[in-house]
């Protein structure tokens, strides 16, 4: 009984953590997709402000 409880809790916590951490790296990609959709509509005033290494 106790093993089943801990197993269920572990699975739920890992699913929640994977949902949260999968959104963090995808955020810049979503910004680029949104900007490209706006450009396709003819909105050329759209800007993307992404953080990254200065070269």
C-alpha positions, 0 to 999 in steps of 0.5 A: 500500500505504501509503495503504491502511494509513493509510486503514484506521488513520484509519477505525478511530481515528475509529470508536473516537473516535466511540464514546467521545465519543458516550457522554459526552453520553448519560450524563445521559440514561441516568440519567434513563431509569433513574430513570423506569423505577424510578419506574414500578416504584414505587421513589420513593426514586430520585434523580438527581444531575446537574451543570448550571448553577445558576439 
